[in-house]
């Protein structure tokens, strides 16, 4: 349990720390053609991770598979940086001006919520409120790892955005 709390905290903190490096102008600057801004990427993570937090804390069912059955697949999919995915429209960020302190506040609240859920819930139960395309119904443990690996993917992208903007 301590290991997953530490991994989730480190990953979600890395997102906050990376976003904190951007100055006000950089948050809403498009770094290269076809890219989101840092603000849009942060908003995407807020929409996705807050949704997963609701799923983790939502209704559950008994699990008929190992609780970590999909973890390796999720890791392989999200940490393969050679593959580009399209965001589902539900978590696609608006094209607008973003406020860095507001984004950071939301990200911290989600990080705190994930840590609380990991510490207090049975992670072997299956989340029954949302079926993830390509993966099915995830256990709470798999859902936490989805948050971790999806966030790690976007921290990688955020670092690329920062490097591009910082070199200009």
C-alpha positions in Angstrom: 0.0 0.0 0.0 2.8 2.4 0.9 4.5 1.7 -2.5 1.5 2.7 -4.5 0.7 5.8 -2.4 4.4 6.9 -2.9 4.3 6.2 -6.6 1.0 8.1 -7.1 2.2 11.0 -5.0 5.5 11.2 -6.8 3.9 11.1 -10.2 1.1 13.6 -9.5 3.6 15.9 -7.8 5.9 15.7 -10.8 3.0 17.0 -12.9 2.5 19.9 -10.5 6.2 20.6 -10.3 6.6 20.6 -14.1 3.6 22.9 -14.6 5.1 25.2 -12.0 8.2 25.8 -14.1 6.1 27.6 -16.8 5.7 31.4 -16.6 2.4 33.1 -17.1 2.9 33.6 -20.9 4.1 30.1 -21.5 1.1 28.4 -19.9 -1.1 29.5 -22.8 1.5 29.4 -25.6 1.3 26.8 -28.4 4.8 25.3 -28.5 4.6 23.7 -31.9 1.9 22.9 -34.6 -0.6 20.3 -33.4 0.3 20.6 -29.7 -1.8 21.6 -26.8 -0.7 24.4 -24.6 0.6 23.6 -21.1 -2.7 24.9 -19.7 -4.7 22.6 -22.0 -2.6 19.6 -21.0 -3.1 20.4 -17.3 -6.8 20.8 -17.9 -6.9 17.4 -19.7 -5.2 15.8 -16.7 -7.6 17.5 -14.3 -10.6 16.2 -16.3 -9.2 12.7 -16.6 -7.8 12.3 -13.1 -10.8 13.8 -11.3 -13.0 11.5 -13.4 -11.0 8.5 -12.3 -11.1 9.7 -8.7 -14.9 9.6 -9.0 -14.8 6.1 -10.5 -12.4 4.8 -7.8 -14.7 6.2 -5.1 -17.9 5.1 -6.9 -19.8 1.8 -6.9 -17.9 -1.4 -7.0 -18.4 -5.1 -7.5 -16.5 -8.2 -6.6 -13.6 -8.9 -8.8 -13.2 -12.1 -10.8 -9.6 -11.6 -12.0 -6.3 -10.7 -10.4 -6.6 -7.1 -9.1 -3.6 -6.0 -11.2 -4.5 -8.0 -14.3 -4.4 -4.9 -16.7 -1.6 -2.9 -15.0 1.2 -4.2 -17.4 -1.0 -3.5 -20.4 -1.8 0.0 -19.2 1.9 0.7 -18.5 2.9 -0.6 -21.9 0.3 1.5 -23.7 0.8 4.8 -22.0 4.6 4.7 -21.6 5.1 4.0 -25.3 5.9 7.5 -26.4 6.0 6.5 -30.1 2.2 6.1 -30.2 -0.1 9.1 -30.3 -3.6 8.8 -28.9 -6.6 11.1 -29.5 -8.2 12.3 -26.3 -11.9 11.3 -25.8 -14.1 14.4 -26.2 -15.2 14.2 -22.5 -11.7 15.1 -21.4 -10.6 17.2 -24.3 -9.5 20.6 -23.0 -11.1 23.8 -24.2 -9.1 26.3 -26.3 -9.1 29.1 -23.8 -6.8 31.1 -21.4 -5.8 29.0 -18.4 -4.8 30.3 -14.9 -1.8 28.4 -13.6 -2.6 28.8 -9.8 -6.1 27.5 -10.4 -4.7 24.5 -12.4 -2.2 23.8 -9.7 -4.8 24.0 -6.9 -7.1 21.5 -8.8 -4.1 19.1 -9.4 -3.2 19.1 -5.7 -6.8 18.4 -4.6 -6.9 15.4 -7.0 -3.5 14.2 -5.7 -4.8 14.4 -2.1 -8.0 12.6 -3.1 -6.1 9.8 -4.8 -3.8 9.3 -1.8 -6.9 9.2 0.5 -8.6 6.7 -1.7 -5.6 4.4 -1.9 -5.2 4.5 1.9 -8.8 3.9 2.7 -10.4 1.7 0.0 -10.2 -2.0 -1.0 -8.2 -1.7 -4.2 -9.1 -5.3 -5.3 -12.8 -4.3 -5.9 -13.9 -3.6 -9.5 -15.2 -0.2 -10.3 -18.6 -0.6 -11.9 -19.6 2.9 -12.9 -17.3 3.3 -16.0 -16.1 0.8 -18.6 -12.9 2.0 -20.2 -12.8 1.4 -23.9 -10.1 -1.2 -24.7 -9.7 -2.2 -21.0 -13.2 -2.9 -19.7 -14.1 -2.4 -16.0 -11.0 -1.7 -14.0 -10.3 -2.7 -10.4 -9.5 0.2 -8.2 -5.8 -0.8 -8.3 -5.8 -0.8 -12.1 -7.6 2.6 -12.1 -4.9 4.1 -9.8 -2.2 2.7 -12.1 -4.1 4.2 -15.1 -3.9 7.6 -13.4 -0.2 7.0 -12.7 0.8 5.9 -16.2 -1.4 8.4 -18.0 0.0 11.2 -15.8 3.6 10.0 -16.5 2.9 10.1 -20.2 1.7 13.7 -19.9 4.6 14.8 -17.6 6.8 13.6 -20.5 4.8 15.7 -23.0 4.8 18.7 -20.6 8.6 18.6 -20.3 8.8 18.6 -24.2 6.5 21.6 -24.3 8.6 23.4 -21.7 11.8 22.6 -23.5 10.4 23.9 -26.8 9.1 27.2 -25.2 12.1 27.7 -23.1 14.5 27.4 -26.1 12.6 30.2 -28.0 
